[in-house]
Amino acid sequence: MMIYQEEFTIIVLAGGKSSRMGVDKGLMLLSGKPMVKHVLDAAAQLTPHILLVANNPAYRQFDYPVYADIWPETGPMGGIFTGLTHSKTDKNLILACDTPFLQAPVLNILLEHCAEFTITVATLNGQLEPLFAVYDKKCLPEIEKCLQNRVFKLQKLIDSYGNMVKKVEMSELVPSEVFRNLNTPEDLDKNQISTF
């Protein structure tokens, strides 16, 4: 069952250290525009409810709300906590800023499955893609508990929800390249945007 655009928010995580890229990777240019802008453009085709979690004020240039990490130095777990805290909807599609090949039809596949589950997560050949997943706002207490206990592995969070997790195997639905993230300057040099 598809949810309506007013019923979900897309949260883009851009708060990482980008240690392999050497600079803020979401702002690196790919095909003439910042990498994060490719993600935001795909998101904007689905909903006006978009926010970014980033510690760099430069992300304000994209005209979406930007929130700094509430729990600094805690990786994606902390980013998801910040995003869910500021979101005004129960359902929240989490995306990473360095996955510029994701496009709206791919995002829709997850949204079609999320209505009845606490977490709906993509898998690729059986491997979880926890930064391409829909998290319900009701996850906040469990995420806070993880942060307090210094548990930062998203797989542990996802496993804790048992049968309230829907795993959507994507390998037969879309080309695997749509999930590729770009982590180094060499990755950027080698890639151009393709369409799905």
N, C-alpha and C positions, 0 to 999 in steps of 0.2 A: 504494500500500500504506500503510495507516494504521499509525502507530506507537502503542505503548501509552503510557498516561499516565505510567508510571514512566520512560519513555525520553526525555522532553523536559522542559525547564524554560521557563517564560515569564519573560522579563526585561523589566521596564518601566523605560524611561529617564525620569527626572524630575530630571535634573541641569542643565537649561538655565538660562539667565539670565532668561528670560521678559521680555526688554526691551520687547516690544510690549505685554504685559499689564500691566507695571508692578509686579506682585507675583508670587509663586510660583504659576504658573498651574495646576499640578496640584492645588493646594489650594483654588482658587476653587470656589465652590459652583455647581452646575448641577442643577436639579431637586431641590434640597435636600440634595445631598451633594457632597463634593469631586470634582472632575473625574476625578482619578486613580482614585477608588473605582469609578466606572463601568467603567473598564478592568480593574481588579482583580476586580470581580464577574464580568465575562465570562470572565476567565482562570481563575477558581476553579471554573468549571463543567467545565473540561477537565483540570486537574491540580492537585495540592497543591504542586507544585514551582514556586514563584513567588518572585522576588526583585526588589528595586528598586535602581536606581543613582541615588543622590541625595546631594547635599551638605548638604541641610537635614535636621537630625535630627527635624523634625516628621513626616517620613514614617514614623517608627517607630510612629506611632499605629495603623497598619493591620495590625500584628502579622505582618509579613513581614520577612525579613532585608533590611537596607538597607546598601549599600556606597557609600562616597564614591569619587569618581573617582581612579583610580591615576595617570592623566595629566590633571591639571587643565587647563581652558581649551582642550580639544581637541575639543569638540562631540560629536556622536553617535558618531564613530569611537572616541573615548576611552571613551565610555559603553559601547559594545559590547565593547571590550577588557576593561573592568572586569567587566561582567556575565559574559562567557565565562570569565574567570579564576576567578570564584567559583562558577560553575555546576558541578554534579556530573554533568551529563549531556552527551552528545555533541551532541544536537540542541537548539537554543535558539531559541524564537520571540521576536523582538524587537518590542516595541510602544512607542509614545510615550504619555506621560501625558496628552496633549492631544487624544486621538482617542476621545472618550467614546461615539461611536456604534457602534464595533466591538462585535460580539456573538459569542457562542460558535460559532454555525453558520458564521460568516464565517471565524473563526480555524481551524476544522476543515478548510476548503477547502485552506489552505496545508499543513496537517499531513498531509493525504492524499497530497501530492506529494513530501514532503521526504526520504523514506527513502534514496534512492540518489544524492542530490545534496549538494554541499558548501554551496551557498547556494540556497534556494528563495525567490523574491521575487515579490510581487504587482506587477502592472502595471495601470494604469488608463488605458485608451485609448492603450496603448503607452508610457506614462510609468512609469518605475520608482518603486516605493514602498519605498525601502530600510529604512524603519522599520516596515514590515509584512512581515517576512521571517524565514526560519529560517536561522540560521548554525550551521554545524558548529564544534565546538570546535577542529578542526584549522585553522581560519582564524587562530588566535591569532598564529602567527609572522608571517604576512603583514600582519596588522593592526599588529603591533608595528613592522614595517619601515615601514609607512605613517606611523605616528606619529613615528618617529625622523627620517623625511624630511620631516616637516611636510606630509604629503599627507592632507587631511581629507575629500576628496570620496568618499562611499561608492560612487558610480558607478564610480570608478577601481578600487576594491577588487573590486567585483562583476565588472567586465569582465575582471579579471586571471584569473578562474577559468574563462573560456571555456565549454566544453561541460559543465563540472561545475556550471553554473548552470541552474536550472529557473525560467523566467518563467511565471507563472500570470496570464493576462489575466482580470481580474475584472469588466470592464464589463458583460458579458452575464450574469453570475452573481448579482450583488448590486447594489442601488441605490448610485450613486456617493456618496451622502451619508454612507455608513457610514465613508468614509475622511476625512471633513472634520475638520480640526483647528481648534481655537478658539484664536486668538492675541491677541485684544483684548477689553477689557470689552464693546465693542459686539457682538462675536461671541456672547458669553455672553448678553447681553440678548435677542438675536434668536432664540436656539435653545432648543428643548426636546427632551428625549430622545424618539426614536421607536423603534419595535420593528421588528426584521427578521423 
